[in-house]
Amino acid sequence: ASCQLRQSGHWTAHRLIAEDRPDLVLHLGDYVYEYFGGGDDLVVPLDAEPATIEDHRVLYGVYKRDPHLQAAHAVAPWLVTWDDHEVQNNYAADVPRHDEDAEHFAARRAAAYRAYWEHMPIRSTPADDGTLRMHRRVEVGSLATFFVLDGRQHRSDQVCGDRVPTFASACPELGDADATMLGEDQERWLDDGLASVATTWTVLAQQTVVKALTVGDLVPNVDQWDGYPAARRRMLGSVDRHGVENVIILTGDIHAGA
């Protein structure tokens, strides 16, 4: 599951998840959206995007009172990670989407991370600087190893002004070999972890589309892994180098499924 915007409608999908009685639910980000307003019982009663811990508690309160979401949480354990909308659309690490937000963004992000920690089933504790470790490894017997990734908190800023779409020929930054989606420490952690997998299945649970969706010179979305091709080669190279078989990559973000 991913991308549940409160104002867009009632979450019958979560009711169906509960009826299916799964063994595990993975939520891959955008559990809440920073958007406010709306109508009727779907309204988020804020006057602006949430910036303080109090604002974010109101936001989560609105989302958490949905009975279908409550049922999905009650039926199975959840394994979760975040994406961007828990803080701000298309932010990258400590860089906001809009330059005018830079002065107060660190406090806003820390408040959002704290609220996420308060309301979600995770064991990590926020650090003194407001960061929160989200990448972790979960094994289910001999069946599967889940690598839950954080592709938002440690990434490089999006290339070429995060233009949608971007033309590769006009964006030499796409060739930056040092650009990262996961950050150096998380990349190293994942590589080390892939070297020791002993389960039948290996699952990379992460936020954005890994498969190349480019069309000729056109890169539709540089916020996804298409904007970080060197980082994608490193991640998939780790899988190949360690001979990991039966790999499943789970993706959120794009509001589409197959």
VOLOSE-691836 format. One record per residue: residue in three letters; residue number from 1; x, y, z of N, C-alpha, C, O, CB in turn. Coordinates in steps of 0.1 Angstrom, whole numbers, plus 2048, in hexadecimal, padded with zeros to 3 digits. Last residue first. Glycine has a CB too. Layout:
! residues N
     r     k   nxx   nyy   nzz   caxx   cayy   cazz   cxx   cyy   czz   oxx   oyy   ozz   cbxx   cbyy   cbzz
   ALA   NUM     X     Y     Z      X      Y      Z     X     Y     Z     X     Y     Z      X      Y      Z
...
This chain:
! residues 258
     r     k   nxx   nyy   nzz   caxx   cayy   cazz   cxx   cyy   czz   oxx   oyy   ozz   cbxx   cbyy   cbzz
   ALA   258   7FE   7E2   790    7FC    7D8    786   7FB   7CA   78C   7F9   7C0   785    807    7D8    77C
   GLY   257   7F7   805   797    7FA    7F7    79B   7F8   7EE   790   7F0   7F1   786    7F3    7F3    7A7
   ALA   256   7FE   826   7A1    7FA    81D    797   7FE   80F   79C   808   80D   7A3    800    820    789
   HIS   255   80A   83B   7AF    7FB    83B    7AE   7F7   831   7A3   7ED   834   79D    7F6    849    7AC
   ILE   254   825   83C   7B4    821    840    7A7   812   83F   7A5   80D   842   79A    828    838    79D
   ASP   253   82D   835   7D1    82F    842    7CA   826   845   7BE   821   850   7BD    83D    844    7C7
   GLY   252   83E   816   7D5    832    81E    7D6   832   82A   7CD   838   829   7C2    831    824    7E5
   THR   251   84A   7F5   7CF    84B    803    7CC   83D   80A   7CF   833   805   7CC    84F    806    7BD
   LEU   250   85F   7D9   7D3    852    7DF    7D5   853   7EF   7D5   85D   7F4   7DA    84C    7DB    7E3
   ILE   249   871   7C1   7C3    871    7CF    7C7   863   7D5   7C8   85C   7D5   7BE    87A    7D8    7BD
   ILE   248   87D   7A2   7CB    871    7A9    7C8   873   7B8   7CC   877   7BA   7D8    864    7A3    7CF
   VAL   247   892   788   7C1    891    795    7C6   884   79C   7C2   881   79C   7B6    89D    79E    7C2
   ASN   246   89D   76E   7BC    88F    770    7C1   88E   77D   7C8   889   77E   7D3    88B    764    7CB
   GLU   245   8C0   770   7C7    8B5    76C    7BE   8A7   76F   7C5   8A6   772   7D1    8B6    75D    7BB
   VAL   244   8DE   780   7C8    8D2    77E    7CF   8C7   77B   7C5   8C5   782   7BB    8CE    78C    7D6
   GLY   243   8FA   783   7C2    8F2    777    7BD   8E5   775   7C4   8E1   76A   7C5    8FB    76B    7BE
   HIS   242   908   799   7C8    906    78F    7D2   8FE   783   7CE   8FC   77A   7D6    900    796    7DE
   ARG   241   906   7A7   7B0    913    7A3    7B5   912   798   7BF   91B   78F   7C0    91A    7AF    7BA
   ASP   240   8EA   7AD   7AE    8F1    7A4    7A4   8FE   79E   7AA   901   793   7A8    8F3    7AB    797
   VAL   239   8E6   7BE   7C3    8DE    7B2    7C2   8E5   7A8   7B9   8E6   79C   7BC    8D0    7B5    7BC
   SER   238   8F8   7D2   7BC    8FA    7CB    7C9   8F2   7BD   7C8   8F7   7B3   7CC    8F5    7D3    7D5
   GLY   237   8ED   7DC   7A5    8FA    7D5    7A4   8FD   7CD   7B1   903   7C2   7B0    905    7DF    7A2
   LEU   236   8D7   7E9   7AF    8D5    7DC    7A7   8E2   7D5   7A5   8E2   7C8   7A5    8CE    7DF    79A
   MET   235   8E5   7FE   7BC    8DC    7F5    7C3   8DA   7E8   7BC   8DB   7DD   7C2    8CF    7FC    7C5
   ARG   234   8F4   80A   7A6    8FB    804    7B2   8F2   7FA   7BA   8F7   7F0   7BE    8FF    810    7BC
   ARG   233   8E0   812   795    8EA    807    791   8F1   801   79D   8F4   7F5   79D    8F4    80E    787
   ARG   232   8D4   825   7A5    8CC    819    7A1   8D6   80E   79D   8D4   802   7A0    8C2    81C    796
   ALA   231   8E8   838   7A6    8E4    831    7B3   8DC   825   7B0   8DD   81B   7B7    8DB    83B    7BB
   ALA   230   8E8   840   78B    8F4    83A    791   8F0   832   79E   8F6   827   7A0    8FE    844    794
   PRO   229   8CD   84B   788    8D1    83E    781   8DE   838   787   8DF   82C   787    8D3    841    773
   TYR   228   8B9   85C   794    8C5    857    79B   8CA   84A   795   8CB   840   79C    8C1    855    7AB
   GLY   227   8A2   860   787    8AA    86B    78A   8B7   868   791   8BF   871   793    8A2    875    792
   ASP   226   896   847   787    89B    84C    77A   8A4   858   77C   8AC   85B   774    890    84F    771
   TRP   225   88C   844   7A0    89A    83F    79E   89F   843   791   8AB   843   78F    89A    830    7A0
   GLN   224   87A   864   7A3    87B    855    7A4   889   851   7A1   892   859   79F    871    84E    79B
   ASP   223   87D   87E   79D    87C    87A    7AB   87D   86B   7AE   880   867   7B9    86F    880    7B1
   VAL   222   87C   881   782    88A    87F    788   889   87D   797   894   87B   79D    892    88B    785
   ASN   221   867   875   76B    867    879    779   875   876   780   878   86B   782    85C    870    781
   PRO   220   86B   871   74F    85E    877    754   85F   87C   763   858   885   766    854    86D    753
   VAL   219   882   879   73A    882    873    747   876   879   74E   876   884   753    88F    876    750
   LEU   218   889   874   718    880    87A    722   880   872   72F   87F   866   72F    871    87A    71D
   ASP   217   896   869   704    89D    873    70B   895   879   717   89A   880   71F    8A1    87F    702
   GLY   216   884   84C   706    88F    853    6FE   896   85D   707   89C   858   711    888    85B    6F2
   VAL   215   876   84D   722    871    84B    714   87B   853   70B   879   85F   70A    862    850    712
   THR   214   87A   83C   742    87E    846    738   878   842   72A   876   837   727    88D    847    737
   LEU   213   876   82B   757    86A    82F    750   86D   83A   745   864   841   741    860    834    759
   ALA   212   887   811   766    888    81D    75D   87B   81F   756   876   816   74F    894    81B    753
   LYS   211   87D   807   787    87E    804    778   87E   811   770   877   81B   773    872    7FC    774
   VAL   210   877   814   79F    884    810    79C   886   80E   78D   890   812   787    889    804    7A3
   VAL   209   862   82C   7AD    864    822    7A2   872   820   79F   87A   82A   79C    85C    827    796
   THR   208   865   82E   7D1    863    834    7C4   867   82A   7B9   86E   820   7BC    86B    840    7C2
   GLN   207   868   821   7EB    85E    82B    7E9   85B   82D   7DA   84F   82E   7D6    862    837    7EF
   GLN   206   86A   7FE   7F6    86F    80B    7F5   864   814   7ED   85A   80F   7EA    87C    80C    7ED
   ALA   205   876   7E0   7FE    86A    7E7    800   86E   7F6   800   874   7FB   80A    862    7E3    80D
   LEU   204   882   7C5   7EF    886    7D3    7F1   87A   7DB   7F2   873   7DD   7E8    890    7D8    7E6
   VAL   203   885   7A4   7F9    87B    7AE    7F6   881   7BC   7F9   885   7BF   805    86E    7AD    7FD
   THR   202   88C   784   7F1    892    790    7F6   889   79B   7F0   887   79D   7E4    8A1    792    7F1
   TRP   201   885   762   7F9    882    76E    7F3   889   77A   7F9   88C   77A   805    873    770    7F3
   THR   200   892   74E   809    88E    74B    7FC   88C   758   7F3   890   758   7E8    881    743    7FC
   THR   199   8AF   75A   81B    8A1    756    81A   89E   754   80B   8A6   757   802    898    761    820
   ALA   198   8C8   765   820    8C7    756    81F   8B9   751   81E   8B6   745   81F    8CD    750    82C
   VAL   197   8DE   77F   81A    8D1    77A    819   8D1   76B   818   8D8   765   810    8C9    781    80D
   SER   196   8F7   78C   81B    8F4    782    825   8E6   77D   824   8E1   776   82E    8F7    788    833
   ALA   195   8F9   7A0   808    903    796    808   900   78B   811   906   780   810    910    79C    80C
   LEU   194   8E5   7B2   80F    8E2    7A9    804   8ED   79E   803   8EA   793   7FE    8E3    7B1    7F7
   GLY   193   8F2   7C0   824    8E7    7B7    827   8E4   7AD   81B   8E1   7A2   81E    8DB    7BF    829
   ASP   192   906   7CF   816    90A    7C5    820   8FE   7BB   823   901   7AF   825    90E    7CB    82D
   ASP   191   8F4   7DF   807    8FE    7D6    800   902   7CB   80A   903   7BF   806    90A    7DE    7FB
   LEU   190   8E7   7ED   81B    8DF    7E4    812   8E9   7DA   80C   8E6   7CE   80B    8D8    7EC    808
   TRP   189   8FC   7FB   827    8F4    7F2    82F   8ED   7E8   826   8EC   7DC   829    8EA    7FA    838
   ARG   188   904   80B   811    90D    801    817   906   7F7   81F   909   7EB   81E    918    808    81F
   GLU   187   8EC   81A   80E    8F1    812    803   8FA   807   808   8F9   7FC   804    8F8    81B    7F9
   GLN   186   8ED   827   827    8E2    81E    824   8E6   815   818   8E3   809   818    8D5    825    821
   ASP   185   904   837   824    903    82E    82F   8F8   823   82C   8FA   817   82F    8FF    835    83D
   GLU   184   8FE   848   80D    90A    83E    80E   908   833   818   90A   828   816    916    846    810
   GLY   183   8DC   849   801    8E7    84E    809   8F2   843   80B   8EF   837   80A    8E2    852    817
   LEU   182   8C8   842   7EF    8C8    83D    7FD   8D2   842   806   8D1   841   812    8CA    82E    7FC
   MET   181   8CE   84F   7D8    8C0    84F    7DC   8BF   84B   7EB   8B6   84F   7F2    8B8    845    7D4
   THR   180   8E8   865   7CD    8E3    859    7D4   8D4   85A   7D8   8CF   865   7DB    8EB    857    7E1
   ALA   179   902   86D   7B7    8F4    86F    7BB   8EF   863   7C2   8F2   858   7BE    8EB    873    7AF
   ASP   178   91B   868   7AC    91A    869    7BB   90C   86B   7C0   909   86A   7CC    923    874    7C0
   ALA   177   919   86A   791    91C    85D    797   91A   85C   7A6   919   852   7AC    92A    858    793
   ASP   176   904   87B   77E    90C    87C    78A   90D   86F   791   903   869   796    905    887    794
   GLY   175   8F4   87C   767    900    874    767   908   874   773   913   86F   774    908    878    75B
   LEU   174   8E1   88F   76C    8DD    881    76D   8E9   878   76C   8E7   86C   770    8D3    87E    761
   GLU   173   8ED   8A7   767    8EE    8A2    774   8E9   894   776   8EC   88D   780    8E5    8AB    77D
   PRO   172   8E7   8AF   74D    8F3    8A7    74F   8F4   8A1   75D   8FC   898   75F    8FF    8AF    74B
   CYS   171   8CC   8B3   73D    8CE    8B1    74C   8DB   8A9   74E   8D9   89D   752    8C2    8AB    752
   ALA   170   8C5   8B3   724    8C6    8C0    729   8C9   8BF   738   8C8   8C9   73F    8BA    8C8    727
   SER   169   8C3   898   71E    8CD    89F    717   8CF   8AD   71C   8DA   8B3   71A    8C9    8A0    708
   ALA   168   8AC   891   72D    8B9    88D    731   8C4   895   72B   8CF   898   731    8BB    87E    72E
   PHE   167   893   8A6   736    89A    8A0    72B   8A8   89D   72F   8B0   8A6   733    899    8AA    71E
   THR   166   879   8A1   74E    886    8A6    74B   88C   89F   73F   889   893   73D    890    8A3    757
   PRO   165   856   8AC   752    861    8A2    750   86E   8A9   74E   86F   8B5   74D    85E    899    744
   VAL   164   862   8B9   76F    859    8AE    76A   853   8B2   75D   84A   8BB   75E    84F    8A9    775
   ARG   163   880   8C1   781    876    8C4    776   86F   8B7   772   875   8AD   770    87D    8CB    76A
   ASP   162   892   8C3   795    886    8BA    797   87B   8BD   78D   86F   8BD   790    880    8BC    7A5
   GLY   161   8A8   8D2   78F    89D    8D9    794   890   8D1   796   885   8D6   797    89A    8E4    78B
   CYS   160   8BB   8BE   787    8B5    8C7    77D   8A8   8CE   782   89F   8CF   77B    8B3    8C0    771
   VAL   159   8B5   8A4   79F    8BD    8AB    795   8B5   8B4   78D   8A8   8B3   78C    8C4    8A1    78B
   GLN   158   8AE   8A5   7C2    8AA    8A1    7B4   8B2   8AA   7AA   8B5   8B5   7AD    89B    8A2    7B2
   ASP   157   8C8   8A0   7DA    8BD    8A8    7D4   8BA   8A4   7C6   8C3   8A0   7BF    8C1    8B7    7D5
   SER   156   8CD   87E   7E6    8D2    88B    7E0   8C6   893   7DB   8BB   88D   7D8    8DC    888    7D5
   ARG   155   8BE   870   804    8C0    871    7F5   8C7   87E   7F2   8C6   888   7F9    8B4    86F    7ED
   HIS   154   8B5   86A   81D    8C3    86B    81B   8C7   86D   80C   8D3   86D   809    8CA    85E    81F
   GLN   153   899   868   81E    8A0    870    828   8AF   872   825   8B5   87C   82A    89F    869    836
   ARG   152   890   858   809    88C    866    809   896   86E   813   89A   879   80F    87E    867    80E
   GLY   151   891   83C   808    896    844    7FC   893   853   7FD   892   859   7F2    88F    83E    7F0
   ASP   150   896   824   81C    893    832    81E   899   83A   812   8A5   83D   813    897    838    82C
   LEU   149   88A   802   81C    893    80D    818   88D   81A   81B   881   81C   81B    897    80B    809
   VAL   148   88B   7E3   829    883    7EF    829   88C   7FB   827   894   7FE   82F    87A    7F0    836
   PHE   147   88F   7C4   81E    898    7D0    820   88F   7DC   81E   88B   7E0   813    8A4    7D1    816
   PHE   146   885   7A6   829    880    7B3    825   88A   7BE   828   88E   7BF   834    872    7B7    82B
   THR   145   888   785   821    88F    790    827   88A   79D   821   88A   79F   815    89E    78F    826
   ALA   144   874   767   824    877    774    81E   87F   77D   827   87E   77D   833    86A    77B    81A
   LEU   143   875   74C   82F    86D    750    823   873   75C   81D   875   75C   811    85F    752    827
   SER   142   87F   744   846    887    741    83B   881   746   82E   886   744   823    88A    732    83A
   GLY   141   872   75F   859    877    751    859   881   74F   84D   889   757   84B    86B    747    857
   VAL   140   874   77B   84E    869    773    851   86D   765   84F   86C   75F   844    85C    777    848
   GLU   139   887   798   858    887    78A    852   87B   783   857   877   784   863    894    783    856
   VAL   138   88F   7B8   850    885    7B0    857   885   7A2   850   883   7A2   844    877    7B6    858
   ARG   137   8A2   7D5   853    8A1    7C7    84E   898   7BF   856   89A   7BF   862    8AF    7C1    84C
   ARG   136   89F   7F8   84B    8A1    7ED    855   89E   7E0   84D   899   7DF   842    897    7EE    860
   HIS   135   89E   81B   84B    8A2    80F    844   8A5   804   84E   8AB   806   858    8AE    811    83B
   MET   134   898   830   85D    88D    828    858   891   81B   851   889   812   850    885    831    84E
   ARG   133   8A1   844   877    8A6    839    86F   89A   831   86A   892   82C   873    8B0    830    876
   LEU   132   89D   866   877    896    859    87C   89B   84E   872   899   84F   866    887    85A    87C
   THR   131   8A6   886   884    8A6    87C    87A   8A0   86F   880   89F   86D   88C    8B4    879    874
   GLY   130   8A9   898   898    89C    897    892   89B   88D   887   890   88A   882    898    8A4    88C
   ASP   129   8BF   898   8A7    8BF    8A2    89C   8B2   8A1   894   8B0   8A7   889    8CB    8A0    892
   ASP   128   8BC   884   8B9    8BC    892    8BE   8BA   89C   8B3   8B5   8A7   8B5    8C8    894    8C6
   ALA   127   8A7   86C   8A7    8B3    871    8AD   8B2   87F   8B2   8A8   886   8AF    8BF    86F    8A2
   PRO   126   88A   859   8AE    890    864    8A8   89D   868   8AF   89D   868   8BB    886    870    8A8
   THR   125   88C   835   8AE    88A    841    8B6   890   84D   8AF   89C   84C   8AB    88F    83F    8C4
   SER   124   87D   818   89F    887    822    8A0   883   82E   8A8   877   830   8AA    88B    827    892
   ARG   123   867   808   89C    86E    807    8A9   879   812   8AA   87E   814   8B5    874    7F9    8AA
   ILE   122   845   80F   891    854    80E    88E   85B   80E   89C   856   814   8A5    859    819    885
   PRO   121   828   815   887    82E    809    88E   83D   807   88B   840   7FF   882    826    7FC    88B
   MET   120   821   838   88D    823    82C    884   82A   821   88C   831   824   896    82B    830    878
   HIS   119   81F   84F   89C    813    849    897   814   83C   890   80B   836   88C    80C    853    88F
   GLU   118   838   859   8A4    82D    858    8AE   822   84F   8A9   81B   848   8B1    828    866    8B2
   TRP   117   846   85A   88C    84A    851    896   83F   84F   8A0   83D   843   8A5    857    856    89D
   TYR   116   838   86F   880    838    862    87A   83B   857   884   835   84D   885    841    862    86E
   ALA   115   83F   884   891    831    87F    890   830   872   88A   828   869   88E    828    88A    888
   ARG   114   85A   886   88B    856    882    899   847   87D   899   844   874   8A0    857    88F    8A2
   TYR   113   859   88D   871    85F    880    874   85B   87C   882   858   870   885    86F    881    874
   ALA   112   84D   8A6   873    847    89C    86B   84C   88E   86F   845   885   870    849    89F    85C
   ALA   111   861   8B4   882    853    8B2    888   84C   8A7   880   845   89F   887    84B    8BF    886
   ALA   110   876   8B3   870    877    8AD    87D   86A   8AA   884   868   8A0   88A    880    8B5    886
   ARG   109   86B   8C3   85B    86F    8B5    859   870   8AD   866   86B   8A2   867    87B    8B3    851
   ARG   108   869   8DC   868    85D    8D5    863   860   8C6   861   857   8BE   864    859    8DC    855
   ALA   107   884   8E1   86E    87A    8E0    879   86E   8D8   874   868   8D0   87B    877    8ED    87F
   ALA   106   88E   8E3   854    894    8D9    85D   88A   8D7   869   888   8CB   86D    8A1    8DE    863
   PHE   105   880   8F8   848    87D    8EB    844   883   8E0   84E   87C   8D6   850    883    8E8    836
   HIS   104   882   913   84B    87B    90C    855   879   8FD   853   872   8F6   85A    86D    912    857
   GLU   103   891   91B   834    894    921    842   88E   918   84D   894   916   857    88F    92F    843
   ALA   102   885   910   81D    892    90B    822   894   90F   831   89A   907   839    89E    910    81A
   ASP   101   870   918   80F    86D    910    81B   87A   90C   822   879   906   82D    865    904    818
   GLU   100   878   923   7F8    873    92C    802   870   925   80F   86E   92C   819    867    934    7FD
   ASP    99   87E   90E   7E7    889    915    7ED   884   91E   7F9   88B   91F   803    890    91D    7E3
   HIS    98   86B   8F0   7E9    86B    8FF    7E6   876   906   7EE   877   904   7FA    85D    905    7E9
   ARG    97   872   8D7   7F3    86E    8D9    7E5   86F   8E7   7E1   874   8EA   7D5    860    8D3    7E2
   PRO    96   88F   8D7   809    880    8D8    806   87E   8D9   7F7   887   8DC   7EF    87A    8E4    80D
   VAL    95   8A7   8C2   813    8A4    8CC    809   896   8CC   806   890   8C2   802    8AD    8CA    7FC
   ASP    94   8B1   8AD   822    8AE    8B9    829   8AB   8C5   820   8AB   8D0   824    8BA    8BD    832
   ALA    93   8A3   895   80D    8AB    897    819   8A8   8A3   821   89D   8A4   826    8BB    897    815
   ALA    92   88E   8A6   7F9    899    89D    7F8   8A2   89F   804   8A9   8AA   805    8A1    89F    7EB
   TYR    91   86B   8A7   7F2    876    8AC    7F9   881   8A2   7F7   87F   896   7F4    873    8AF    808
   ASN    90   853   8A0   7E4    860    8A0    7DD   86B   8A7   7E4   875   8AC   7DE    85E    8A7    7D0
   ASN    89   83D   8AF   7FA    83F    8A9    7ED   84D   8AB   7E7   851   8B6   7E6    834    8AE    7E4
   GLN    88   846   8AA   81C    843    8B4    811   846   8AD   804   84F   8A5   803    84B    8C1    813
   VAL    87   83F   895   830    846    8A1    833   841   8AC   828   83A   8B5   82C    855    8A0    833
   GLU    86   831   880   825    831    881    834   837   88E   839   835   893   844    838    875    83A
   HIS    85   838   881   80B    82C    889    80F   82B   889   81E   823   892   824    820    884    809
   ASP    84   84E   870   805    850    87F    806   844   886   80D   846   88F   815    852    884    7F9
   ASP    83   84E   853   818    853    859    80C   854   868   80E   859   86D   818    84A    856    7FF
   TRP    82   856   838   830    850    845    82C   855   849   81E   85E   843   819    853    850    836
   THR    81   84C   817   838    856    821    836   84F   82D   831   843   82D   82D    861    81C    82C
   VAL    80   842   7FA   84C    840    807    845   84D   80F   842   857   80D   849    837    810    84E
   LEU    79   82F   7DF   851    83D    7E3    84F   83D   7EF   847   838   7EF   83B    845    7D7    849
   TRP    78   816   7D4   868    81A    7DD    85D   829   7DF   85D   82F   7E1   868    812    7EB    85D
   PRO    77   803   7B7   870    80E    7C0    872   811   7C8   866   80F   7C3   85B    81B    7B9    877
   ALA    76   7DF   7B7   86B    7EC    7B2    869   7F7   7BB   86D   7F4   7C7   86F    7EE    7AE    85A
   VAL    75   7C7   7C3   872    7C6    7B5    86D   7D4   7AF   86C   7D5   7A3   86C    7C0    7B5    860
   ALA    74   7C9   7DD   87A    7C6    7D3    884   7C8   7C5   880   7C9   7BC   888    7B8    7D6    889
   HIS    73   7CE   7EC   863    7D8    7EB    86D   7D6   7E0   877   7DF   7D9   87C    7D9    7F9    875
   ALA    72   7B5   7E9   857    7C1    7E3    851   7CD   7E2   85A   7D5   7D9   85A    7C5    7EC    845
   ALA    71   7A5   7F7   869    7A3    7E8    867   7AF   7E2   861   7B3   7D7   864    797    7E6    85E
   GLN    70   7AE   811   866    7AF    80A    873   7AE   7FB   871   7B6   7F3   878    7A5    80F    87C
   LEU    69   7A7   815   84B    7B5    815    84F   7B7   80E   85C   7C0   806   85E    7BA    823    84F
   HIS    68   78B   815   84F    791    80B    847   7A0   809   849   7A5   7FE   849    78E    80E    838
   PRO    67   786   82B   861    784    81D    865   78A   812   85D   78E   808   862    775    81B    866
   ASP    66   79C   845   867    795    83E    85D   793   830   861   79C   829   864    79C    83F    84F
   ARG    65   7AC   852   879    79E    84F    87E   796   847   873   78B   844   876    797    85B    882
   LYS    64   7C4   857   86E    7C3    84B    876   7B5   848   87A   7B2   83D   87E    7CC    84D    882
   TYR    63   7C1   870   861    7C3    864    859   7C0   858   862   7BA   84E   85D    7D1    864    854
   VAL    62   7BD   882   877    7B3    881    86D   7B5   874   865   7AB   86D   862    7B4    88D    863
   GLY    61   7D6   87D   885    7C9    87A    88B   7BE   879   881   7B5   870   882    7C5    885    895
   TYR    60   7E8   887   873    7E8    879    875   7DB   875   87C   7D5   86A   879    7F4    874    87E
   LEU    59   7E2   8A3   875    7E1    89C    869   7E0   88D   86A   7D7   887   864    7EE    89F    861
   VAL    58   7E6   8A8   890    7D9    8AA    88B   7D8   8A2   87E   7CE   89B   87C    7D6    8B9    888
   ARG    57   802   8A3   890    7F9    89B    899   7EA   89C   894   7E3   892   894    7FA    89E    8A7
   HIS    56   80A   8B8   880    80C    8AA    87B   803   8A1   884   7FE   897   87E    81A    8A6    87B
   ASP    55   806   8CE   891    7FF    8CD    884   7FF   8BE   87F   7F5   8B9   87A    806    8D6    879
   GLU    54   817   8C9   8A6    809    8C9    8A8   801   8C8   89B   7F7   8C1   89B    805    8D6    8AF
   ILE    53   830   8CB   89A    82C    8BE    89F   81D   8BD   8A1   816   8B3   89F    833    8BA    8AB
   THR    52   82C   8E0   87D    82F    8DD    88A   82B   8CF   88E   823   8C9   887    829    8E8    894
   ALA    51   822   8E1   863    830    8E5    865   835   8E2   873   841   8E1   875    831    8F4    863
   PRO    50   80B   8D8   849    810    8D6    857   81F   8DA   858   827   8D6   850    80E    8C8    85C
   GLU    49   7FF   8F1   834    806    8E5    836   80C   8E4   844   810   8EE   849    811    8E4    82B
   ALA    48   7E2   902   843    7EE    902    83B   7F4   8F4   83C   7F0   8EC   844    7F8    90D    83F
   ASP    47   7CD   8FE   854    7CC    909    84B   7D8   90A   841   7D8   913   838    7CB    916    853
   LEU    46   7BC   8DE   859    7C8    8E7    85B   7C7   8F2   851   7C0   8F1   846    7D5    8DF    858
   PRO    45   7AB   8C6   85A    7A8    8D3    85F   7B4   8DB   863   7B7   8DE   86F    79F    8D2    86C
   VAL    44   7A3   8B5   83F    7AF    8B6    848   7AE   8C4   84D   7B1   8CE   846    7BC    8B3    840
   VAL    43   785   8A3   837    78C    8B0    839   798   8AE   842   797   8A7   84C    783    8BB    83E
   LEU    42   773   88F   833    781    88D    82E   78A   899   830   795   89A   82B    780    889    81F
   ASP    41   759   894   839    761    88C    843   76F   88A   83F   777   883   846    75A    87F    846
   ASP    40   75A   8B3   828    752    8A9    82F   75B   8A1   839   762   8A7   840    74B    89F    825
   GLY    39   778   8BA   816    76B    8BC    81A   765   8B0   821   76A   8A5   821    762    8BE    80E
   GLY    38   798   8CC   816    78F    8C1    812   781   8C4   817   77E   8CE   81C    794    8B4    818
   GLY    37   7B6   8D4   829    7A9    8D7    823   7A1   8CB   81F   7A3   8C0   825    7AA    8E0    817
   PHE    36   7D7   8CC   81F    7CD    8D0    828   7C0   8D3   821   7C0   8D4   815    7D2    8DC    831
   TYR    35   7F3   8B6   819    7E9    8BE    814   7DE   8C1   81F   7DB   8B8   827    7E3    8B9    807
   GLU    34   806   8A3   81F    807    8B0    826   7FC   8BA   822   7FC   8C5   826    815    8B7    823
   TYR    33   7FA   883   824    7FE    88D    81B   7FE   89B   823   7F6   89C   82C    7F5    88E    80F
   VAL    32   805   863   832    7FD    86F    833   802   879   828   80D   877   823    7FE    876    841
   TYR    31   813   850   825    808    84B    82E   7FF   857   831   7F3   855   832    80E    846    83B
   ASP    30   828   850   813    81C    859    811   810   853   819   805   853   814    819    85A    802
   GLY    29   832   82C   813    834    83B    813   827   843   80F   81E   83D   809    83E    83E    80A
   LEU    28   82C   811   812    839    816    80C   839   825   80A   840   82B   801    83B    810    7FE
   HIS    27   824   7F8   827    820    805    822   82C   80D   81E   835   80E   826    818    80D    82D
   LEU    26   81B   7D7   827    826    7E0    825   821   7ED   820   81A   7ED   816    831    7DA    81B
   VAL    25   80D   7BF   83D    80A    7CB    834   817   7D3   833   81D   7D7   83E    7FE    7D3    839
   LEU    24   809   79C   840    811    7A8    842   80D   7B3   838   809   7B0   82D    820    7A5    840
   ASP    23   7F6   789   83C    800    787    847   808   794   84A   80D   795   855    809    77C    843
   PRO    22   7D4   796   836    7E2    792    832   7EB   790   83E   7E7   793   84A    7E8    79E    82A
   ARG    21   7B6   796   833    7BE    790    83E   7CC   78C   83B   7D0   781   83C    7B6    784    844
   ASP    20   7A4   7A0   822    7AD    796    81D   7B5   78F   828   7BB   785   825    7B6    79C    812
   GLU    19   798   7B4   831    790    7A8    82E   799   79D   828   796   791   82A    785    7AC    824
   ALA    18   7AD   7C7   831    7A9    7C1    83E   7A1   7B4   83B   7A2   7AA   842    7A0    7CA    846
   ILE    17   7AD   7CE   816    7B9    7C8    81C   7B5   7C1   829   7B9   7B5   82B    7C3    7D3    81F
   LEU    16   793   7D9   815    796    7CD    80E   7A3   7C6   813   7A3   7BA   813    797    7CF    7FF
   ARG    15   798   7F0   824    78D    7E7    828   790   7D9   821   78F   7CF   828    77F    7EC    825
   HIS    14   7AB   7FD   814    7AF    7F8    821   7A4   7EE   826   7A8   7E5   82E    7B1    803    82A
   ALA    13   79B   803   7FE    7A6    7FA    7FC   7AA   7F4   809   7AE   7E8   80A    7B1    800    7F5
   THR    12   78A   817   807    784    809    806   78F   7FF   804   78E   7F3   807    77A    809    7FB
   TRP    11   78E   832   813    798    828    810   792   81A   811   795   812   81A    7A4    829    81A
   HIS    10   77F   84E   803    77F    844    80E   787   838   80A   787   834   7FE    771    840    811
   GLY     9   792   86A   7F5    787    861    7F6   789   857   802   793   858   809    786    859    7E9
   SER     8   7A5   87F   7F5    7A1    879    7E8   796   86F   7E9   790   86B   7DF    7AD    873    7E2
   GLN     7   7AD   888   80E    7A2    890    807   79E   889   7FA   794   88E   7F4    7A7    89E    804
   ARG     6   7C2   876   815    7B5    876    81C   7AA   87D   814   79F   877   813    7B7    87D    829
   LEU     5   7D5   862   801    7D1    870    803   7C3   870   809   7BA   86B   803    7D2    878    7F6
   GLN     4   7EC   84B   803    7DE    84C    807   7DB   85B   80B   7DD   85F   816    7DB    843    813
   CYS     3   804   83C   7F9    7FE    847    7F3   7EF   848   7F7   7E6   846   7EE    7FF    846    7E4
   SER     2   803   817   7FB    80A    824    7FB   800   82F   7F7   7F6   82C   7F2    817    824    7F2
   ALA     1   808   7F4   800    800    800    800   809   80C   800   814   80C   804    7F6    800    80C
